[in-house]
Amino acid sequence: MPLTLTACSHTPVSQYASLEPKFDLFEYFAGNTQAWGQFQNRSGELVRRFTVDITGTVSRTEDGLPQLILDERFVYDDGERQTRIWTIVETAPNQYLGQAGDVIGFARGESAGPALNWQYTLDLPYQDSTIHVQFDDWMYLQDATTLINRAEVTKWGFKVGEVTLFFRKGGSA
């Protein structure tokens, strides 16, 4: 069953279908990957930097669907540590559903060519509570080991910031 992405994306993922290299989400994240990135507020001011160690395990669900478990270990520049464990299932060719403990409902993704668009609502720690923000992630495979991710973060349809993230397969953050 194909997914329909209805969030803030203005560019259809399909426009990248003819471009190389082809991004295979499960192949790229199988094993160990390192990442480093930052969060900028809506004015572009650097707010926070972080590194991530990621371990990916590919298997199949009981229904036989391809499944990826991503264990992400974040370390922020202020010393805070955070873990997010994703369970991602390929529901149809190049169509994905994902869940994590701090994701509200399901994340939905679609890939074509070197690109993946991934959209979800995150329960984000804020002051002494949490807030729900929407992520519109665009990942672009540069080569076999390098992946670039830009994510717009919104609340009630208004941009609150952007995440810029770089992944290196088998490298160091």
C-alpha positions as a Python dict, from the first residue, in 0.01 Angstrom:
ca = {
    (1, 'M'): (0, 0, 0),
    (2, 'P'): (171, 328, -107),
    (3, 'L'): (201, 606, 147),
    (4, 'T'): (93, 960, 80),
    (5, 'L'): (312, 1229, 230),
    (6, 'T'): (103, 1526, 331),
    (7, 'A'): (333, 1739, 543),
    (8, 'C'): (530, 2046, 441),
    (9, 'S'): (732, 1903, 152),
    (10, 'H'): (714, 2111, -162),
    (11, 'T'): (935, 1891, -378),
    (12, 'P'): (814, 1546, -483),
    (13, 'V'): (1069, 1275, -404),
    (14, 'S'): (1000, 1121, -745),
    (15, 'Q'): (1187, 1404, -919),
    (16, 'Y'): (1513, 1240, -801),
    (17, 'A'): (1436, 893, -940),
    (18, 'S'): (1679, 915, -1234),
    (19, 'L'): (1974, 1043, -1028),
    (20, 'E'): (2264, 836, -894),
    (21, 'P'): (2379, 695, -662),
    (22, 'K'): (2063, 513, -555),
    (23, 'F'): (1999, 532, -181),
    (24, 'D'): (1905, 204, -15),
    (25, 'L'): (1805, 298, 341),
    (26, 'F'): (1854, -53, 481),
    (27, 'E'): (2185, -115, 306),
    (28, 'Y'): (2330, 221, 410),
    (29, 'F'): (2240, 192, 779),
    (30, 'A'): (2320, -179, 826),
    (31, 'G'): (2612, -199, 1068),
    (32, 'N'): (2785, 105, 1217),
    (33, 'T'): (2744, 465, 1107),
    (34, 'Q'): (2862, 787, 1269),
    (35, 'A'): (2698, 1127, 1237),
    (36, 'W'): (2754, 1483, 1348),
    (37, 'G'): (2529, 1783, 1322),
    (38, 'Q'): (2371, 2091, 1467),
    (39, 'F'): (2041, 2262, 1536),
    (40, 'Q'): (1992, 2619, 1420),
    (41, 'N'): (1694, 2828, 1536),
    (42, 'R'): (1459, 2997, 1287),
    (43, 'S'): (1701, 3292, 1260),
    (44, 'G'): (1984, 3058, 1160),
    (45, 'E'): (2167, 3096, 1493),
    (46, 'L'): (2360, 2787, 1605),
    (47, 'V'): (2189, 2655, 1918),
    (48, 'R'): (2328, 2307, 1973),
    (49, 'R'): (2580, 2061, 1823),
    (50, 'F'): (2591, 1684, 1861),
    (51, 'T'): (2744, 1356, 1747),
    (52, 'V'): (2562, 1026, 1698),
    (53, 'D'): (2683, 666, 1698),
    (54, 'I'): (2435, 450, 1509),
    (55, 'T'): (2404, 72, 1492),
    (56, 'G'): (2165, -71, 1234),
    (57, 'T'): (2031, -426, 1223),
    (58, 'V'): (1836, -553, 922),
    (59, 'S'): (1589, -840, 956),
    (60, 'R'): (1234, -931, 854),
    (61, 'T'): (907, -887, 1041),
    (62, 'E'): (681, -1184, 1117),
    (63, 'D'): (492, -1083, 799),
    (64, 'G'): (815, -1106, 598),
    (65, 'L'): (859, -730, 546),
    (66, 'P'): (1212, -586, 550),
    (67, 'Q'): (1283, -425, 887),
    (68, 'L'): (1562, -197, 1012),
    (69, 'I'): (1635, -135, 1380),
    (70, 'L'): (1844, 181, 1429),
    (71, 'D'): (2001, 231, 1770),
    (72, 'E'): (2107, 599, 1782),
    (73, 'R'): (2329, 724, 2068),
    (74, 'F'): (2347, 1107, 2079),
    (75, 'V'): (2607, 1314, 2267),
    (76, 'Y'): (2537, 1689, 2277),
    (77, 'D'): (2794, 1965, 2315),
    (78, 'D'): (2668, 2034, 2671),
    (79, 'G'): (2734, 1670, 2770),
    (80, 'E'): (2371, 1553, 2756),
    (81, 'R'): (2322, 1202, 2622),
    (82, 'Q'): (2014, 1064, 2452),
    (83, 'T'): (1915, 734, 2292),
    (84, 'R'): (1656, 686, 2018),
    (85, 'I'): (1576, 340, 1884),
    (86, 'W'): (1391, 334, 1552),
    (87, 'T'): (1202, 40, 1406),
    (88, 'I'): (1156, 100, 1034),
    (89, 'V'): (962, -126, 798),
    (90, 'E'): (959, -111, 419),
    (91, 'T'): (586, -141, 344),
    (92, 'A'): (626, -122, -37),
    (93, 'P'): (923, -52, -265),
    (94, 'N'): (1078, 277, -148),
    (95, 'Q'): (798, 336, 109),
    (96, 'Y'): (869, 327, 483),
    (97, 'L'): (694, 343, 820),
    (98, 'G'): (894, 402, 1136),
    (99, 'Q'): (843, 421, 1510),
    (100, 'A'): (1056, 533, 1803),
    (101, 'G'): (979, 596, 2169),
    (102, 'D'): (963, 975, 2129),
    (103, 'V'): (790, 977, 1789),
    (104, 'I'): (417, 1043, 1799),
    (105, 'G'): (237, 791, 1578),
    (106, 'F'): (437, 682, 1273),
    (107, 'A'): (716, 838, 1074),
    (108, 'R'): (651, 811, 701),
    (109, 'G'): (918, 801, 435),
    (110, 'E'): (962, 773, 63),
    (111, 'S'): (1282, 740, -140),
    (112, 'A'): (1382, 785, -503),
    (113, 'G'): (1729, 798, -656),
    (114, 'P'): (1972, 938, -396),
    (115, 'A'): (1696, 1106, -188),
    (116, 'L'): (1475, 1009, 105),
    (117, 'N'): (1204, 1229, 252),
    (118, 'W'): (1114, 1134, 610),
    (119, 'Q'): (835, 1308, 806),
    (120, 'Y'): (729, 1266, 1167),
    (121, 'T'): (619, 1436, 1489),
    (122, 'L'): (871, 1427, 1773),
    (123, 'D'): (796, 1466, 2145),
    (124, 'L'): (1090, 1699, 2212),
    (125, 'P'): (1218, 1780, 2564),
    (126, 'Y'): (1167, 2153, 2629),
    (127, 'Q'): (1236, 2326, 2961),
    (128, 'D'): (1064, 2111, 3228),
    (129, 'S'): (826, 1941, 2985),
    (130, 'T'): (806, 1838, 2619),
    (131, 'I'): (656, 1984, 2303),
    (132, 'H'): (542, 1819, 1981),
    (133, 'V'): (730, 1943, 1674),
    (134, 'Q'): (715, 1823, 1315),
    (135, 'F'): (1026, 1714, 1127),
    (136, 'D'): (1051, 1721, 748),
    (137, 'D'): (1383, 1543, 681),
    (138, 'W'): (1552, 1529, 343),
    (139, 'M'): (1845, 1289, 314),
    (140, 'Y'): (2074, 1284, 11),
    (141, 'L'): (2332, 1013, -58),
    (142, 'Q'): (2651, 1174, -189),
    (143, 'D'): (2856, 856, -234),
    (144, 'A'): (2869, 507, -84),
    (145, 'T'): (2974, 637, 259),
    (146, 'T'): (2840, 996, 285),
    (147, 'L'): (2481, 1101, 352),
    (148, 'I'): (2362, 1460, 409),
    (149, 'N'): (2042, 1537, 602),
    (150, 'R'): (1858, 1868, 628),
    (151, 'A'): (1546, 1881, 842),
    (152, 'E'): (1301, 2164, 885),
    (153, 'V'): (1145, 2169, 1232),
    (154, 'T'): (801, 2330, 1267),
    (155, 'K'): (539, 2387, 1536),
    (156, 'W'): (181, 2474, 1436),
    (157, 'G'): (308, 2519, 1079),
    (158, 'F'): (573, 2777, 1174),
    (159, 'K'): (943, 2708, 1132),
    (160, 'V'): (1121, 2689, 1467),
    (161, 'G'): (1456, 2570, 1337),
    (162, 'E'): (1659, 2343, 1116),
    (163, 'V'): (1883, 2043, 1173),
    (164, 'T'): (2188, 1989, 953),
    (165, 'L'): (2337, 1642, 985),
    (166, 'F'): (2616, 1449, 811),
    (167, 'F'): (2649, 1070, 817),
    (168, 'R'): (2961, 864, 748),
    (169, 'K'): (2927, 492, 698),
    (170, 'G'): (3200, 320, 900),
    (171, 'G'): (3370, 654, 974),
    (172, 'S'): (3416, 872, 1281),
    (173, 'A'): (3202, 1167, 1382),
}
